[in-house]
Each structure stands twice: as C-alpha cells, then as structure tokens.
C-alpha cells in the first residue's frame, strides 16, 4: 500500500489502510460499519472520518487506477502485448438516493428468449488479462472502473448524456496515454461492436469483438482516378457471413483450440478474410473477420472481427478466449468482496466504492503472488472435491490468514502446539464468525 501514499493526505491515508485491511478481513457486507467492527473500532468516536474517505476526501481515482495498472504489469507482464478486457455489469441498487441508477437488461438473468430488467448502476470495467504464476488460465484483474449513469440522470442534471460507447472510447484512449510504448489489444463482447467506437480507436489499439452474421461487408474501394469525383469508400458488396456459413462450397480449416468454453480443448473449423465493414453515415472500417463453427454441432457458429488485418485467425481466437475470465471476476467480486452489499448514498461515495472493491480484487492477487505468501497458497480441497489449482477464494483466504496471524499470535517455546491469542483478537474473530451471513 506504500505505493499509494502519495495520492492521499497523511490522515486520510491512515484511514485508507484501515478500510482496505478491514475490507479484506470482513465477511459478508462491505459497509464501512462492518469494516470498523472487524478492525476492533466499533467504539471509535471518530467513525465519521472513515465514511468521509469515500464521500468527502479529495483523491484522484483515475491516478490510482494508473498506478494499479503499472503495478500489475511490472509484477506479471513487464514486456510484450497487453490484453485489456472490457465489459459492463449491473450493480443492483434501489432507493431514491441512488440518483445515477437506471433500468437495464440484466445480463445474468436474461437469455436469448427471456428478457429480464434490473434497476441499478451500470459500471464499465477495464481489466488486464494476466497470466499468473500459480494459475493455468489468465485472470482478469480490474484496474479502471467507470460509472455510466442513466440518460434520465444526465437530463435531470442538465448535462450531455454519454453512452456506454462514449465512456468506452474515453477509457481506451486514456489507457493508450498510460501505455504509449506497449501494444494494447482490446477484447470485448458484442455490446461494443459499434463502427463509431472501433473506427475512433483502431489506430491506437488492436480491437477484437464479435461480429454479426448479417453484417454489411464490402471489398476495398478501387483506386481513385484523378478528376473522377469523390473517392469511393467501399468496393463491391461481399456475401454475408450467414451465406458463407450455409454455402456448401466454403472451404473450412480445422484448428485445435487449447482452451475454449470452460477451459477445455475443442476442435473448431474456421474461414477468414478481410473486408470493409460499412454502414451509411459511418466511417468505413477495414477488418479481418473470422467465422467459426463447431464440427460437432454442439455450439452455434460465431463470427469475430479484428482491426489488425495481419493477425492470424488462431491468434485472434486465442486473444478473444481470455475475455471469458471477466465474467469470473465479476462473479468472484460479488461472492467474496461484497459488491452490491455497500450502502453509500452520496454520489461521490457511490462512484468510488464499487471501483475500489473491484480494484481490491487486483490488490489481493498482487499480494497473493508475493513469494512468502505464494508459498502458503494452496487450493482448498476435500475428500469429495478435488481442486487442481488455486482460485481467488484461496488467494483471499491466504491473505486473510497472514493478516490475522502476524504479529498478533505467539507460539509457546515449551509446547509449539499451543498458540496464545490476545483476548481482544479472539473477541474479533468470534464476532466475525458469529455474525457471518
């Protein structure tokens, strides 16, 4: 945490250390009150100052996000391409004081044939897809999370409404300024497959996302002759990907993906090409498209696009596979870090708390990867459950064990099996266990 000292005043930083440590140790709801209880400060008369860290204190969350990203890359990926996954999530919140909330499609409860609405806050999260020394798959480590308020909220305040695409464009360009010398690869789902967005960032990053099977694809424009009027934006119209999929003469190439859905090996068939993706009123977008089908017929065909025309289909698919760790991160933060359990009502505290909890996911991962802590990091298993590698719950439990045991416990020299626990610490442990929900 010493790396973040310069972003706060000295008194505020002391309170930040308490809040961060308490957020790690607290089970259940991640409210400031729960944090103070777990830290033994339930009777502290200055409890309001800990609430003020989120609601009133001056500190720059964007600068902290930049520092967190640099810490992640310095530890796990000091060189090479940086894969950034982006996705939005809904924090289900109700109440008149939650001014920025809106009504959105619930991606967790909805399906292709069933639409479920949810009232809450929409967050746009940027995560670094990082290989970890203690895990086989890439983990998605959040470092920048942005609140995307509803249109009703912006109209009520008299400001211009920024759509999710607008916030995404600003976030990508900000990351480009933070990493001017690194190749940045953005992977996103179909919600971000907008020509305006991709055209605005394609010269700065490599963008990969899903592509509709009925997308309007065209050949490159012919060479312009001098004195022949306005240059053409596109060439002849190409067959739609749905027609290529149904065409029996299409030549498919077989590829074995080492990790596909569920991290399992999968045999796929693909066909690829380059084209201009174009809609009237939008800039022409050169892309490489990849159409994939499952020869076993278990999964539906999918199409992907990449703004790097020289990337191979295998590379594109390999980059996109890492995006699925984002959903795991969202699920882990809800289950183990109490996202959606906070109770702040002020606009500033709301805009800070959820990004802080998602950033805590990355901090815990950084701590768990330290040599002294990683030596004690083992998957929790039982006779009825075999676990091959650690997950975030194991990383969190290992960090908690370090925080609880050192330097509060002492071992008897005469009988090493006996451990002396201070009465105050024992009371905190018992309260944490008894009030866990």
BELBEL-V895953 format. One record per residue. N is the residue number from 1. SS is DSSP state (alpha for helix, beta for strand, coil for the rest). PHI is phi as a letter, one per 30 degrees, with the letter a starting at -180 (none if undefined). Layout:
<<N | SS | PHI> <N | SS | PHI>>
This chain:
<<1 | coil | none> <2 | alpha | e> <3 | alpha | d> <4 | alpha | c> <5 | alpha | d> <6 | alpha | d> <7 | alpha | d> <8 | coil | b> <9 | coil | d> <10 | alpha | e> <11 | alpha | d> <12 | alpha | d> <13 | alpha | d> <14 | alpha | e> <15 | alpha | d> <16 | alpha | d> <17 | alpha | d> <18 | alpha | d> <19 | alpha | d> <20 | alpha | d> <21 | alpha | d> <22 | alpha | d> <23 | alpha | d> <24 | alpha | d> <25 | alpha | d> <26 | coil | d> <27 | coil | c> <28 | coil | i> <29 | coil | d> <30 | coil | c> <31 | coil | c> <32 | alpha | d> <33 | alpha | d> <34 | alpha | d> <35 | alpha | d> <36 | alpha | d> <37 | alpha | d> <38 | alpha | d> <39 | coil | c> <40 | coil | i> <41 | coil | c> <42 | coil | d> <43 | coil | c> <44 | coil | d> <45 | coil | d> <46 | coil | c> <47 | alpha | d> <48 | alpha | d> <49 | alpha | d> <50 | alpha | d> <51 | alpha | d> <52 | alpha | d> <53 | alpha | e> <54 | alpha | c> <55 | alpha | c> <56 | coil | b> <57 | coil | d> <58 | coil | c> <59 | coil | a> <60 | coil | c> <61 | alpha | d> <62 | alpha | d> <63 | alpha | d> <64 | alpha | d> <65 | alpha | d> <66 | alpha | d> <67 | alpha | d> <68 | alpha | d> <69 | alpha | d> <70 | alpha | d> <71 | alpha | d> <72 | alpha | d> <73 | alpha | d> <74 | alpha | d> <75 | alpha | d> <76 | alpha | c> <77 | coil | b> <78 | coil | d> <79 | coil | b> <80 | coil | j> <81 | coil | d> <82 | beta | c> <83 | beta | c> <84 | beta | c> <85 | beta | c> <86 | beta | b> <87 | beta | a> <88 | beta | c> <89 | beta | b> <90 | beta | c> <91 | beta | c> <92 | beta | d> <93 | coil | b> <94 | coil | b> <95 | coil | k> <96 | coil | d> <97 | coil | d> <98 | coil | d> <99 | coil | d> <100 | coil | d> <101 | coil | d> <102 | beta | b> <103 | beta | c> <104 | beta | b> <105 | beta | d> <106 | coil | d> <107 | coil | d> <108 | coil | d> <109 | coil | c> <110 | coil | d> <111 | coil | b> <112 | coil | d> <113 | coil | c> <114 | coil | b> <115 | coil | c> <116 | coil | b> <117 | beta | c> <118 | beta | b> <119 | beta | c> <120 | beta | l> <121 | beta | c> <122 | beta | c> <123 | beta | c> <124 | beta | c> <125 | beta | c> <126 | beta | c> <127 | beta | b> <128 | beta | d> <129 | beta | d> <130 | beta | c> <131 | beta | d> <132 | coil | c> <133 | coil | d> <134 | coil | c> <135 | coil | b> <136 | coil | d> <137 | coil | c> <138 | beta | d> <139 | beta | c> <140 | beta | c> <141 | beta | c> <142 | beta | d> <143 | beta | b> <144 | beta | b> <145 | beta | b> <146 | beta | b> <147 | beta | d> <148 | coil | c> <149 | coil | d> <150 | coil | d> <151 | alpha | d> <152 | alpha | d> <153 | alpha | d> <154 | alpha | d> <155 | alpha | d> <156 | alpha | d> <157 | alpha | d> <158 | coil | i> <159 | coil | c> <160 | coil | d> <161 | coil | d> <162 | coil | c> <163 | coil | d> <164 | alpha | d> <165 | alpha | d> <166 | alpha | d> <167 | alpha | d> <168 | alpha | d> <169 | alpha | d> <170 | alpha | d> <171 | alpha | d> <172 | alpha | d> <173 | alpha | d> <174 | alpha | d> <175 | alpha | d> <176 | alpha | d> <177 | alpha | d> <178 | alpha | d> <179 | coil | b> <180 | coil | d> <181 | coil | c> <182 | coil | c> <183 | coil | d> <184 | beta | c> <185 | beta | c> <186 | beta | c> <187 | beta | c> <188 | coil | b> <189 | coil | d> <190 | alpha | d> <191 | alpha | d> <192 | alpha | c> <193 | coil | d> <194 | coil | c> <195 | alpha | e> <196 | alpha | d> <197 | alpha | d> <198 | alpha | d> <199 | alpha | d> <200 | alpha | d> <201 | alpha | c> <202 | coil | d> <203 | coil | d> <204 | coil | c> <205 | coil | b> <206 | beta | c> <207 | beta | c> <208 | beta | b> <209 | beta | a> <210 | beta | d> <211 | coil | b> <212 | coil | d> <213 | coil | d> <214 | coil | c> <215 | coil | d> <216 | coil | d> <217 | beta | c> <218 | beta | b> <219 | coil | d> <220 | coil | e> <221 | coil | d> <222 | coil | d> <223 | coil | d> <224 | coil | d> <225 | coil | c> <226 | coil | d> <227 | coil | i> <228 | coil | c> <229 | coil | j> <230 | coil | d> <231 | coil | d> <232 | coil | d> <233 | coil | d> <234 | coil | a> <235 | coil | c> <236 | coil | d> <237 | beta | d> <238 | coil | c> <239 | coil | d> <240 | coil | d> <241 | alpha | d> <242 | alpha | d> <243 | alpha | d> <244 | alpha | d> <245 | alpha | d> <246 | alpha | d> <247 | coil | d> <248 | coil | d> <249 | coil | d> <250 | coil | d> <251 | coil | c> <252 | coil | c> <253 | beta | c> <254 | beta | d> <255 | beta | b> <256 | beta | c> <257 | beta | d> <258 | coil | d> <259 | coil | b> <260 | coil | b> <261 | alpha | e> <262 | alpha | i> <263 | alpha | i> <264 | coil | c> <265 | coil | d> <266 | beta | b> <267 | beta | c> <268 | beta | b> <269 | beta | b> <270 | beta | b> <271 | beta | b> <272 | beta | b> <273 | beta | a> <274 | beta | c> <275 | beta | a> <276 | beta | c> <277 | beta | c> <278 | coil | b> <279 | coil | b> <280 | coil | d> <281 | coil | i> <282 | coil | c> <283 | coil | d> <284 | coil | d> <285 | beta | b> <286 | beta | d> <287 | beta | b> <288 | beta | c> <289 | beta | c> <290 | beta | b> <291 | beta | c> <292 | beta | b> <293 | beta | b> <294 | coil | c> <295 | coil | d> <296 | coil | d> <297 | coil | i> <298 | coil | d> <299 | coil | c> <300 | coil | d> <301 | coil | d> <302 | beta | b> <303 | beta | b> <304 | beta | b> <305 | beta | b> <306 | beta | b> <307 | coil | d> <308 | coil | d> <309 | coil | d> <310 | coil | c> <311 | coil | d> <312 | coil | d> <313 | alpha | e> <314 | alpha | d> <315 | alpha | d> <316 | alpha | d> <317 | alpha | d> <318 | alpha | d> <319 | alpha | d> <320 | alpha | d> <321 | alpha | e> <322 | alpha | d> <323 | alpha | d> <324 | alpha | d> <325 | alpha | d> <326 | alpha | d> <327 | alpha | d> <328 | alpha | d> <329 | alpha | d> <330 | alpha | e> <331 | alpha | d> <332 | alpha | d> <333 | alpha | d> <334 | alpha | d> <335 | alpha | d> <336 | alpha | c> <337 | coil | c> <338 | coil | i> <339 | coil | d> <340 | coil | i> <341 | coil | c> <342 | coil | d> <343 | coil | b> <344 | coil | d> <345 | coil | c> <346 | coil | d> <347 | alpha | d> <348 | alpha | d> <349 | alpha | d> <350 | alpha | d> <351 | alpha | d> <352 | alpha | c> <353 | alpha | d> <354 | alpha | d> <355 | alpha | e> <356 | alpha | d> <357 | alpha | d> <358 | alpha | d> <359 | alpha | d> <360 | alpha | d> <361 | alpha | e> <362 | alpha | d> <363 | alpha | d> <364 | alpha | d> <365 | alpha | d> <366 | alpha | d> <367 | alpha | d> <368 | alpha | d> <369 | coil | d> <370 | coil | d> <371 | alpha | e> <372 | alpha | d> <373 | alpha | d> <374 | alpha | d> <375 | coil | d> <376 | coil | c> <377 | coil | d> <378 | coil | b> <379 | coil | d> <380 | coil | d> <381 | coil | b> <382 | beta | b> <383 | coil | d> <384 | coil | c> <385 | beta | b> <386 | coil | c> <387 | coil | b> <388 | coil | d> <389 | coil | b> <390 | coil | d> <391 | coil | c> <392 | alpha | d> <393 | alpha | d> <394 | alpha | d> <395 | alpha | d> <396 | alpha | d> <397 | alpha | d> <398 | alpha | d> <399 | alpha | d> <400 | alpha | d> <401 | alpha | d> <402 | alpha | d> <403 | alpha | d> <404 | alpha | d> <405 | alpha | d> <406 | coil | b> <407 | coil | c> <408 | coil | d> <409 | beta | c> <410 | beta | b> <411 | beta | c> <412 | coil | d> <413 | coil | d> <414 | coil | d> <415 | coil | b> <416 | coil | d> <417 | coil | d> <418 | coil | c> <419 | beta | b> <420 | beta | d> <421 | beta | c> <422 | coil | e> <423 | alpha | d> <424 | alpha | d> <425 | alpha | d> <426 | alpha | d> <427 | alpha | d> <428 | alpha | d> <429 | alpha | d> <430 | alpha | d> <431 | alpha | d> <432 | alpha | d> <433 | alpha | d> <434 | alpha | d> <435 | coil | c> <436 | coil | d> <437 | coil | c>>
